[in-house]
Every structure is written in C-alpha cells, then in structure tokens.
C-alpha cells in the first residue's frame, strides 16, 4: 500500500486491513484501484469498534443540557455500521454480498501492482 495511505490509517483500521486485505487481494477483489474505497471500510470498522467500546463502558442515556439524551456514541456506532455495510458490500464482506461478486479468480492476484497493496 502506498505509504501516504498507510500513514493516515488509524491503528484499528490497520488491524482491519491486515486481517481482511490479504484474502481479498488473493481472490482479485481488492486491487490498487480499490484502495481508497477499502480504506473507508477499514476506518468504518475502526470507528464502529471505538464507538462500541464507548457504549459498552457507559450508559445508553447520558446527561444532556435538558436531561437525559441518547448516548452520542450510539449515533457514531450506527453511522459506522451503515458505512461498513455500504462499502463492505462492494468487497463481498457478507455471505449475501459475496453471491453478487463477479471476479475472475484465475490469475487475478497476479495482475500488476497487487503485491504493492501488502507492502
């Protein structure tokens, strides 16, 4: 992956990249053209994870200026989940999404530049 993109990823997004990218590259779903969209997937997972930690460590309702309000971390969590669902579908990250993918697996990972994604 280009150093500029890697430097901008959060630690949790890098962990998601390291976990998911190798398999997606191997089957030809993740190519150099897709890096920016896949960064969105990884950062959405990172935000979801961070928001979930906040929600799990506090109450669903928090004190607002006029009484209790829904914990704002729930909104962040929901938005990250929606972003992941939208962008993750493009990479076949759920079983039903995978049925929609049409990828030439034969030699897909051999294409020029795919190895750059893992460096």
MISE-793149 format. One line per 4 residues: number of its first residue (from 0); their letters; for each residue x, y, z negated of N, C-alpha, C. Coordinates in steps of 0.02 Angstrom, whole numbers. Atoms other than C-alpha are relative to their C-alpha. Layout:
BEGIN
NUM) A) X:Y:Z:X:Y:Z:X:Y:Z ~ ...
end
This chain:
BEGIN
0) XXXX) 42:-59:0:0:0:0:44:62:0 ~ -39:-61:-2:61:175:34:9:26:-71 ~ -18:-23:67:148:249:-118:-47:55:-24 ~ 43:-55:21:36:404:-118:-67:-26:-27
4) XXXX) 63:28:23:-122:300:-136:11:-37:-66 ~ -14:39:61:-45:185:-267:10:46:-60 ~ -14:-47:55:13:334:-371:-64:31:-27 ~ 63:-32:21:-164:403:-377:-48:-48:-36
8) XXXX) 45:48:32:-246:242:-440:9:0:-76 ~ -4:9:73:-289:228:-623:25:-71:-15 ~ -25:66:20:-218:80:-719:-53:-54:11 ~ 54:49:-9:-386:-9:-719:-14:-13:74
12) XXXX) 11:9:-72:-406:21:-532:56:-41:30 ~ -56:41:-24:-233:-51:-501:-10:-73:-18 ~ 13:68:21:-281:-204:-600:-54:-32:45 ~ 52:26:-45:-438:-224:-493:30:-14:69
16) XXXX) -33:10:-65:-333:-202:-335:41:-65:-2 ~ -43:59:5:-208:-333:-394:-39:-65:-3 ~ 42:59:7:-348:-455:-434:-37:-17:64 ~ 44:12:-57:-453:-434:-277:33:5:68
20) XXXX) -29:-14:-66:-345:-370:-135:34:-60:33 ~ -34:55:-35:-237:-524:-102:-47:-47:37 ~ 47:46:-33:-386:-635:-64:-35:34:59 ~ 34:-35:-55:-471:-503:42:47:10:59
24) XXXX) -49:-6:-54:-312:-475:142:8:-67:35 ~ -11:67:-28:-290:-662:166:-55:-20:49 ~ 55:19:-45:-461:-679:248:-15:55:52 ~ 8:-52:-50:-444:-520:350:-53:52:-13
28) XXXX) 52:-49:16:-575:-417:260:32:67:-17 ~ -34:-61:19:-453:-290:190:61:10:46 ~ -53:-16:-47:-342:-210:322:26:70:-17 ~ -24:-68:13:-239:-50:324:-53:54:13
32) XXXX) 53:-48:-15:-391:39:397:-49:7:-58 ~ 51:3:53:-494:-7:243:24:23:-68 ~ -30:-14:65:-377:50:106:-39:54:-39 ~ 35:-54:36:-469:212:63:-67:-23:-28
36) XXXX) 64:26:25:-638:126:50:10:-49:-57 ~ -12:48:53:-563:-12:-56:24:35:-63 ~ -19:-40:58:-486:119:-171:-63:22:-37 ~ 64:-20:31:-664:180:-202:-28:-58:-40
40) XXXX) 24:60:35:-714:2:-250:39:-9:-65 ~ -42:11:59:-568:-14:-370:-10:54:-53 ~ 12:-54:49:-596:156:-451:-70:-6:-30 ~ 67:10:27:-782:118:-469:1:-54:-54
44) XXXX) -6:52:52:-738:-41:-562:35:27:-62 ~ -36:-30:56:-617:57:-670:-46:46:-41 ~ 48:-44:36:-750:189:-713:-52:-41:-36 ~ 50:43:32:-876:52:-749:29:-30:-64
48) XXXX) -33:31:58:-754:-33:-867:9:52:-56 ~ -10:-52:50:-713:131:-957:-66:22:-31 ~ 66:-20:26:-895:181:-973:-30:-54:-43 ~ 26:56:40:-941:9:-1037:33:-2:-69
52) XXXX) -35:-3:64:-808:23:-1172:-29:55:-44 ~ 30:-55:38:-881:191:-1224:-69:-18:-26 ~ 67:20:20:-1058:123:-1227:2:-52:-56 ~ -5:53:50:-1007:-32:-1324:28:25:-67
56) XXXX) -30:-26:61:-912:74:-1450:-42:55:-33 ~ 42:-52:29:-1053:196:-1484:-74:-20:7 ~ 72:14:-2:-1241:210:-1487:-28:15:70 ~ 33:-15:-64:-1360:211:-1339:-28:71:0
60) XXXX) 24:-69:7:-1428:375:-1405:52:38:-42 ~ -48:-41:36:-1312:515:-1461:-32:67:-16 ~ 28:-64:20:-1344:681:-1545:14:52:54 ~ -5:-54:-47:-1378:819:-1420:-19:65:-34
64) XXXX) 15:-64:31:-1414:1004:-1449:-70:4:-30 ~ 69:-2:23:-1600:970:-1474:-24:-68:-25 ~ 19:66:24:-1598:797:-1549:38:-54:39 ~ -34:56:-32:-1551:627:-1484:-12:0:76
68) XXXX) 4:6:-72:-1514:602:-1299:34:-65:20 ~ -32:60:-26:-1463:455:-1193:76:12:4 ~ -73:-4:-2:-1276:422:-1207:21:15:72 ~ -22:-16:-68:-1196:508:-1055:43:-55:32
72) XXXX) -41:55:-28:-1081:357:-1035:-44:-50:38 ~ 46:44:-36:-1235:259:-979:-9:24:72 ~ 7:-27:-67:-1253:376:-830:63:-14:41 ~ -63:15:-35:-1069:357:-785:2:-74:18
76) XXXX) 0:72:-11:-1088:169:-802:-45:-18:59 ~ 49:14:-53:-1242:164:-689:25:26:68 ~ -25:-28:-63:-1162:277:-557:59:-42:26 ~ -57:42:-21:-1003:171:-554:-25:-66:26
80) XXXX) 29:63:-23:-1108:14:-537:-30:8:70 ~ 30:-12:-66:-1202:90:-390:53:9:53 ~ -55:-10:-47:-1041:145:-305:33:-67:16 ~ -29:66:-11:-967:-28:-329:-45:-42:45
84) XXXX) 47:40:-39:-1123:-111:-260:0:22:73 ~ 2:-26:-68:-1125:2:-107:65:-16:38 ~ -64:11:-34:-940:-8:-64:22:-73:-4 ~ -19:70:8:-912:-184:-131:-35:-44:51
88) XXXX) 37:39:-51:-1044:-249:-10:39:-1:66 ~ -37:-4:-62:-934:-192:133:58:-49:2 ~ -56:47:5:-798:-309:71:-23:-70:-21 ~ 26:65:16:-913:-455:32:13:-22:-71
92) XXXX) -18:15:69:-889:-446:-156:-55:-34:-41 ~ 50:42:33:-1050:-536:-199:-17:-57:49 ~ 16:57:-45:-1111:-704:-131:-46:21:57 ~ 45:-19:-54:-1254:-624:-34:34:47:50
96) XXXX) -37:-44:-46:-1138:-490:38:45:-40:46 ~ -45:40:-41:-1018:-624:99:-36:-32:59 ~ 36:30:-55:-1155:-701:206:-7:48:59 ~ 7:-50:-53:-1161:-538:305:65:16:36
100) XXXX) -65:-15:-29:-974:-530:342:12:-42:62 ~ -21:34:-60:-911:-574:514:74:16:8 ~ -72:-12:0:-722:-592:500:34:-56:38 ~ -40:50:-35:-601:-680:615:56:-21:-46
104) XXXX) -48:23:49:-507:-779:484:62:-28:33 ~ -58:30:-34:-392:-863:610:49:55:19 ~ -53:-48:-14:-236:-755:604:-15:70:-22 ~ 17:-68:20:-323:-605:526:54:31:-44
108) XXXX) -51:-27:45:-191:-586:391:67:8:35 ~ -64:-4:-36:-54:-600:523:6:66:38 ~ -1:-62:-37:-101:-434:600:52:49:-26 ~ -52:-46:22:25:-292:594:-24:45:-56
112) XXXX) 14:-47:55:28:-193:434:-35:-30:-60 ~ 36:29:57:-72:-311:323:46:-10:-59 ~ -47:12:55:82:-351:222:15:64:-38 ~ -12:-64:33:101:-165:183:-47:10:-58
116) XXX) 49:-10:53:-54:-174:75:22:-29:-66 ~ -22:32:61:32:-284:-51:65:27:-26 ~ -65:-25:22:195:-190:-62:-7:60:-45
end
